[in-house]
Amino acid sequence: MSVQNRRKYDSDFKRNAVLLSEEPGRTVSEVAENLGVNRELIYRWRRQMRERGELAFPGNGKIALTQDQKRIRELEKKLKDTEMERDILKKAMAIFSSAPK
């Protein structure tokens, strides 16, 4: 059984490949052959650029977030931390209020 290593392409390479494939007079097959990639990859990258625009190709399997999405995640984390602190304080109050005097 042979294990194939997947080639990784950085976001600049992908963006440039898409731009080249969209130039007048060039075909996706021609660009793919010149770059040494499968033409289906270029079609996929074109679709991702069309759907996500500047947020396409964030890298390492992470989804690129808009500023609003980042802010929402940050606020959700702060809310979770605050709720945890509140719960700890509630438990401490229960312990100290029931302690013998």
PyRosetta script that sets phi, psi and omega in degrees:
from pyrosetta import init, pose_from_sequence

init()
pose = pose_from_sequence("MSVQNRRKYDSDFKRNAVLLSEEPGRTVSEVAENLGVNRELIYRWRRQMRERGELAFPGNGKIALTQDQKRIRELEKKLKDTEMERDILKKAMAIFSSAPK")
pose.set_psi(1, 127.7)
pose.set_omega(1, -179.9)
pose.set_phi(2, -103.5)
pose.set_psi(2, 142.6)
pose.set_omega(2, 179.2)
pose.set_phi(3, -104.8)
pose.set_psi(3, 123.8)
pose.set_omega(3, 178.9)
pose.set_phi(4, -92.6)
pose.set_psi(4, 135.3)
pose.set_omega(4, 175.2)
pose.set_phi(5, -85.6)
pose.set_psi(5, 128.0)
pose.set_omega(5, 177.4)
pose.set_phi(6, -78.5)
pose.set_psi(6, 132.7)
pose.set_omega(6, 176.2)
pose.set_phi(7, -79.5)
pose.set_psi(7, 142.3)
pose.set_omega(7, 178.3)
pose.set_phi(8, -112.1)
pose.set_psi(8, 137.7)
pose.set_omega(8, -179.6)
pose.set_phi(9, -120.0)
pose.set_psi(9, 134.0)
pose.set_omega(9, 179.9)
pose.set_phi(10, -76.6)
pose.set_psi(10, 167.2)
pose.set_omega(10, -174.3)
pose.set_phi(11, -63.3)
pose.set_psi(11, -34.7)
pose.set_omega(11, 178.6)
pose.set_phi(12, -64.3)
pose.set_psi(12, -42.0)
pose.set_omega(12, 178.5)
pose.set_phi(13, -60.2)
pose.set_psi(13, -46.1)
pose.set_omega(13, -178.8)
pose.set_phi(14, -63.0)
pose.set_psi(14, -45.6)
pose.set_omega(14, 179.6)
pose.set_phi(15, -61.6)
pose.set_psi(15, -43.7)
pose.set_omega(15, 179.5)
pose.set_phi(16, -65.5)
pose.set_psi(16, -38.3)
pose.set_omega(16, 178.2)
pose.set_phi(17, -62.9)
pose.set_psi(17, -42.2)
pose.set_omega(17, 178.6)
pose.set_phi(18, -63.9)
pose.set_psi(18, -45.8)
pose.set_omega(18, 179.9)
pose.set_phi(19, -61.4)
pose.set_psi(19, -41.9)
pose.set_omega(19, 177.7)
pose.set_phi(20, -62.7)
pose.set_psi(20, -41.2)
pose.set_omega(20, -177.3)
pose.set_phi(21, -69.5)
pose.set_psi(21, -19.0)
pose.set_omega(21, -179.3)
pose.set_phi(22, -96.3)
pose.set_psi(22, -2.5)
pose.set_omega(22, 177.8)
pose.set_phi(23, -68.5)
pose.set_psi(23, 141.7)
pose.set_omega(23, 177.8)
pose.set_phi(24, -60.8)
pose.set_psi(24, 139.0)
pose.set_omega(24, 177.5)
pose.set_phi(25, 87.3)
pose.set_psi(25, -3.1)
pose.set_omega(25, 178.2)
pose.set_phi(26, -112.4)
pose.set_psi(26, 145.9)
pose.set_omega(26, 176.2)
pose.set_phi(27, -107.7)
pose.set_psi(27, 158.0)
pose.set_omega(27, 178.5)
pose.set_phi(28, -62.4)
pose.set_psi(28, -40.6)
pose.set_omega(28, 179.9)
pose.set_phi(29, -61.4)
pose.set_psi(29, -41.7)
pose.set_omega(29, 179.6)
pose.set_phi(30, -63.9)
pose.set_psi(30, -46.3)
pose.set_omega(30, 180.0)
pose.set_phi(31, -64.4)
pose.set_psi(31, -43.5)
pose.set_omega(31, 179.9)
pose.set_phi(32, -60.4)
pose.set_psi(32, -44.1)
pose.set_omega(32, 179.8)
pose.set_phi(33, -64.1)
pose.set_psi(33, -43.5)
pose.set_omega(33, -179.9)
pose.set_phi(34, -64.4)
pose.set_psi(34, -35.4)
pose.set_omega(34, -178.9)
pose.set_phi(35, -87.7)
pose.set_psi(35, -12.9)
pose.set_omega(35, 179.2)
pose.set_phi(36, 76.5)
pose.set_psi(36, 33.7)
pose.set_omega(36, 177.5)
pose.set_phi(37, -124.8)
pose.set_psi(37, 163.6)
pose.set_omega(37, 177.2)
pose.set_phi(38, -72.2)
pose.set_psi(38, 139.0)
pose.set_omega(38, -177.9)
pose.set_phi(39, -64.8)
pose.set_psi(39, -27.6)
pose.set_omega(39, 177.8)
pose.set_phi(40, -63.2)
pose.set_psi(40, -31.9)
pose.set_omega(40, 175.9)
pose.set_phi(41, -61.9)
pose.set_psi(41, -44.3)
pose.set_omega(41, -179.2)
pose.set_phi(42, -64.7)
pose.set_psi(42, -40.6)
pose.set_omega(42, 176.3)
pose.set_phi(43, -60.8)
pose.set_psi(43, -41.6)
pose.set_omega(43, 178.3)
pose.set_phi(44, -63.3)
pose.set_psi(44, -44.0)
pose.set_omega(44, 179.9)
pose.set_phi(45, -64.0)
pose.set_psi(45, -38.8)
pose.set_omega(45, 177.7)
pose.set_phi(46, -61.9)
pose.set_psi(46, -43.3)
pose.set_omega(46, 179.2)
pose.set_phi(47, -63.1)
pose.set_psi(47, -42.9)
pose.set_omega(47, 179.5)
pose.set_phi(48, -64.3)
pose.set_psi(48, -40.1)
pose.set_omega(48, 177.9)
pose.set_phi(49, -64.6)
pose.set_psi(49, -40.3)
pose.set_omega(49, -179.4)
pose.set_phi(50, -66.2)
pose.set_psi(50, -40.8)
pose.set_omega(50, -176.7)
pose.set_phi(51, -78.4)
pose.set_psi(51, -40.1)
pose.set_omega(51, -172.1)
pose.set_phi(52, -109.0)
pose.set_psi(52, -13.2)
pose.set_omega(52, 179.0)
pose.set_phi(53, 60.5)
pose.set_psi(53, -127.7)
pose.set_omega(53, -177.7)
pose.set_phi(54, -67.6)
pose.set_psi(54, -17.0)
pose.set_omega(54, -179.5)
pose.set_phi(55, -87.0)
pose.set_psi(55, -0.7)
pose.set_omega(55, 178.6)
pose.set_phi(56, -70.0)
pose.set_psi(56, 149.8)
pose.set_omega(56, 174.6)
pose.set_phi(57, 62.4)
pose.set_psi(57, 55.8)
pose.set_omega(57, 179.1)
pose.set_phi(58, -71.7)
pose.set_psi(58, -25.4)
pose.set_omega(58, 177.6)
pose.set_phi(59, 96.3)
pose.set_psi(59, 152.9)
pose.set_omega(59, 176.1)
pose.set_phi(60, 54.2)
pose.set_psi(60, 30.6)
pose.set_omega(60, 176.8)
pose.set_phi(61, 71.9)
pose.set_psi(61, 9.3)
pose.set_omega(61, 179.4)
pose.set_phi(62, -90.6)
pose.set_psi(62, 145.3)
pose.set_omega(62, 177.8)
pose.set_phi(63, -89.9)
pose.set_psi(63, 129.1)
pose.set_omega(63, 177.9)
pose.set_phi(64, -73.1)
pose.set_psi(64, 137.6)
pose.set_omega(64, -177.5)
pose.set_phi(65, -112.6)
pose.set_psi(65, 148.1)
pose.set_omega(65, 173.2)
pose.set_phi(66, -74.2)
pose.set_psi(66, 169.4)
pose.set_omega(66, 179.1)
pose.set_phi(67, -60.5)
pose.set_psi(67, -38.2)
pose.set_omega(67, 178.4)
pose.set_phi(68, -64.7)
pose.set_psi(68, -43.0)
pose.set_omega(68, 179.5)
pose.set_phi(69, -64.7)
pose.set_psi(69, -39.6)
pose.set_omega(69, 177.1)
pose.set_phi(70, -62.4)
pose.set_psi(70, -43.7)
pose.set_omega(70, -180.0)
pose.set_phi(71, -63.2)
pose.set_psi(71, -41.3)
pose.set_omega(71, 178.5)
pose.set_phi(72, -62.2)
pose.set_psi(72, -45.8)
pose.set_omega(72, 178.5)
pose.set_phi(73, -61.1)
pose.set_psi(73, -41.9)
pose.set_omega(73, 179.6)
pose.set_phi(74, -63.0)
pose.set_psi(74, -44.4)
pose.set_omega(74, 179.5)
pose.set_phi(75, -67.4)
pose.set_psi(75, -36.5)
pose.set_omega(75, 177.3)
pose.set_phi(76, -63.5)
pose.set_psi(76, -40.0)
pose.set_omega(76, 178.8)
pose.set_phi(77, -65.1)
pose.set_psi(77, -44.2)
pose.set_omega(77, 178.6)
pose.set_phi(78, -62.0)
pose.set_psi(78, -40.7)
pose.set_omega(78, 178.3)
pose.set_phi(79, -62.4)
pose.set_psi(79, -44.8)
pose.set_omega(79, 179.3)
pose.set_phi(80, -61.2)
pose.set_psi(80, -44.4)
pose.set_omega(80, 178.5)
pose.set_phi(81, -62.3)
pose.set_psi(81, -42.9)
pose.set_omega(81, -179.6)
pose.set_phi(82, -65.0)
pose.set_psi(82, -41.0)
pose.set_omega(82, 178.1)
pose.set_phi(83, -64.2)
pose.set_psi(83, -38.6)
pose.set_omega(83, 178.5)
pose.set_phi(84, -65.1)
pose.set_psi(84, -43.2)
pose.set_omega(84, 177.2)
pose.set_phi(85, -61.6)
pose.set_psi(85, -42.2)
pose.set_omega(85, 178.0)
pose.set_phi(86, -59.8)
pose.set_psi(86, -45.5)
pose.set_omega(86, -179.5)
pose.set_phi(87, -62.8)
pose.set_psi(87, -39.6)
pose.set_omega(87, 178.5)
pose.set_phi(88, -63.9)
pose.set_psi(88, -43.8)
pose.set_omega(88, 179.1)
pose.set_phi(89, -64.5)
pose.set_psi(89, -37.2)
pose.set_omega(89, 177.1)
pose.set_phi(90, -61.6)
pose.set_psi(90, -44.8)
pose.set_omega(90, -179.8)
pose.set_phi(91, -65.3)
pose.set_psi(91, -40.2)
pose.set_omega(91, 179.0)
pose.set_phi(92, -64.2)
pose.set_psi(92, -41.2)
pose.set_omega(92, 178.3)
pose.set_phi(93, -62.2)
pose.set_psi(93, -40.8)
pose.set_omega(93, 179.7)
pose.set_phi(94, -65.0)
pose.set_psi(94, -40.6)
pose.set_omega(94, 179.9)
pose.set_phi(95, -66.2)
pose.set_psi(95, -47.4)
pose.set_omega(95, -176.5)
pose.set_phi(96, -73.4)
pose.set_psi(96, -29.2)
pose.set_omega(96, -179.3)
pose.set_phi(97, -78.3)
pose.set_psi(97, -21.6)
pose.set_omega(97, 179.7)
pose.set_phi(98, -100.3)
pose.set_psi(98, 2.4)
pose.set_omega(98, -179.4)
pose.set_phi(99, -70.4)
pose.set_psi(99, 142.4)
pose.set_omega(99, 179.0)
pose.set_phi(100, -65.9)
pose.set_psi(100, 147.9)
pose.set_omega(100, -177.5)
pose.set_phi(101, -106.0)
pose.dump_pdb("model.pdb")
